[in-house]
């Protein structure tokens, strides 16, 4: 099972590296297919023997946060993801988040974690200020330079 997970992870990383919209990988009795296209409607189909325990722990596939959403841009300086990985806003499930909107942070304070290649990386605040908006959700897949939060 771990070997399949490693192959799937590698395929996802290759998609990211080469900017691919779709990719498919077959193994002995299984197949996985990735697509960056969001289905309009209908169920997501997973083929034979589809790693049920893996999908239960899959990261949220929320739409990518944007620095400007709607007519009014969020005020403050965006703190961007330094790498691609899964963002976590707390040190463990059930724990209080590292930062919340309206909280003052000092430069160097940990504002979240990004899991990349099974390693949890602390994300330090690059500046001091008040958190005006948190845009990344815990469990969300972030790409390099996606905004995590704004400091005003």
VMD Tcl script that draws the C-alpha trace (Angstrom):
set ca {
  {0.00 0.00 0.00}
  {2.83 2.40 0.85}
  {4.45 1.80 -2.54}
  {1.20 2.76 -4.30}
  {0.93 5.89 -2.17}
  {4.51 6.84 -3.07}
  {3.75 6.37 -6.79}
  {0.62 8.52 -6.51}
  {2.54 11.23 -4.65}
  {5.26 11.19 -7.30}
  {2.67 11.47 -10.08}
  {1.06 14.48 -8.36}
  {4.47 16.12 -7.98}
  {5.27 15.56 -11.66}
  {1.93 17.11 -12.64}
  {2.82 20.17 -10.59}
  {6.38 20.38 -11.91}
  {5.38 20.16 -15.58}
  {2.05 22.01 -15.31}
  {0.02 19.04 -16.55}
  {-3.78 19.22 -16.51}
  {-4.30 15.43 -16.49}
  {-2.28 12.32 -15.64}
  {-2.98 8.60 -15.30}
  {-1.00 5.75 -13.75}
  {-1.82 2.04 -13.84}
  {-0.62 -0.72 -11.56}
  {-1.44 -4.36 -11.02}
  {-5.22 -4.29 -10.50}
  {-5.51 -0.52 -9.91}
  {-5.52 2.77 -11.76}
  {-5.40 6.37 -10.57}
  {-6.32 9.38 -12.66}
  {-5.67 13.03 -11.77}
  {-7.33 16.02 -13.37}
  {-7.12 19.71 -12.49}
  {-10.49 20.26 -14.10}
  {-13.33 20.61 -11.59}
  {-16.28 18.41 -12.57}
  {-19.45 20.41 -13.26}
  {-21.73 17.92 -11.52}
  {-22.09 14.26 -10.73}
  {-20.12 11.89 -8.53}
  {-16.38 11.44 -8.57}
  {-15.58 7.97 -9.88}
  {-12.68 5.97 -8.51}
  {-11.75 2.72 -10.18}
  {-11.18 -0.80 -8.83}
  {-9.59 -1.13 -5.42}
  {-9.37 2.58 -4.88}
  {-7.43 3.02 -1.64}
  {-10.41 3.78 0.57}
  {-8.26 4.51 3.60}
  {-6.10 6.89 1.58}
  {-9.06 8.87 0.24}
  {-10.47 9.22 3.75}
  {-7.35 11.18 4.68}
  {-7.06 13.09 1.39}
  {-6.53 16.84 1.66}
  {-9.39 19.21 0.98}
  {-9.54 20.25 -2.64}
  {-10.82 23.76 -2.08}
  {-10.38 26.33 -4.77}
  {-7.07 28.14 -4.61}
  {-7.19 31.26 -2.47}
  {-6.66 34.47 -4.38}
  {-5.03 37.68 -3.25}
  {-8.03 39.61 -4.53}
  {-11.46 38.06 -4.24}
  {-14.46 40.05 -5.33}
  {-14.53 43.79 -5.87}
  {-12.61 44.72 -2.72}
  {-9.11 43.38 -2.21}
  {-8.13 42.14 1.23}
  {-6.14 44.79 3.05}
  {-2.66 44.01 4.21}
  {0.41 42.23 2.97}
  {-0.10 38.63 1.86}
  {1.97 35.94 3.55}
  {2.48 33.36 0.81}
  {3.17 29.65 0.94}
  {6.89 28.97 0.56}
  {6.24 25.52 -0.94}
  {3.61 23.14 -2.24}
  {2.02 20.99 0.43}
  {-0.89 20.53 2.79}
  {-1.49 23.48 5.11}
  {-2.38 23.02 8.79}
  {-3.41 25.95 10.97}
  {-2.79 24.16 14.30}
  {-0.03 21.94 15.74}
  {-2.42 18.98 16.10}
  {-6.09 18.15 15.52}
  {-8.26 19.77 18.17}
  {-5.57 22.27 19.17}
  {-6.06 26.02 18.98}
  {-4.91 27.57 15.69}
  {-1.49 29.22 15.54}
  {-3.10 32.55 14.54}
  {-6.58 34.02 14.20}
  {-7.96 37.10 12.50}
  {-7.34 40.20 14.60}
  {-4.37 38.65 16.42}
  {-1.03 40.50 16.57}
  {1.96 38.43 15.39}
  {5.66 39.14 15.64}
  {8.12 38.44 12.85}
  {9.23 34.83 13.24}
  {6.08 33.61 15.01}
  {4.78 30.32 13.57}
  {1.59 30.96 11.59}
  {1.03 27.41 10.33}
  {2.53 24.16 9.11}
  {2.93 22.79 5.61}
  {3.32 19.07 5.15}
  {5.48 18.26 2.15}
  {6.89 14.79 1.50}
  {5.80 13.61 4.97}
  {7.72 16.42 6.70}
  {5.94 19.15 8.67}
  {7.53 22.54 7.98}
  {6.85 25.50 10.26}
  {5.85 28.67 8.43}
  {7.17 31.77 10.23}
  {5.60 35.19 9.87}
  {7.90 37.36 7.75}
  {6.77 40.53 9.56}
  {5.05 41.89 12.64}
  {1.48 43.12 12.47}
  {-2.16 42.27 12.94}
  {-3.67 39.36 10.99}
  {-6.39 40.97 8.88}
  {-7.61 37.83 7.07}
  {-6.80 34.11 7.10}
  {-7.55 32.67 3.66}
  {-6.05 29.15 3.78}
  {-8.06 26.38 5.43}
  {-6.53 23.62 7.49}
  {-6.08 20.49 5.35}
  {-6.03 22.49 2.11}
  {-3.45 21.79 -0.58}
  {-1.44 24.95 -1.23}
  {0.87 25.64 -4.12}
  {3.97 27.79 -4.04}
  {3.03 31.47 -3.50}
  {-0.64 30.81 -2.65}
  {-1.65 33.30 0.05}
  {-2.04 31.87 3.56}
  {-3.11 35.04 5.36}
  {-2.83 38.82 5.24}
  {-1.04 41.01 7.78}
  {-2.10 44.65 7.95}
}
mol new
graphics top color blue
foreach p $ca { graphics top sphere $p radius 0.5 }
foreach p [lrange $ca 0 end-1] q [lrange $ca 1 end] { graphics top cylinder $p $q radius 0.2 }
display resetview
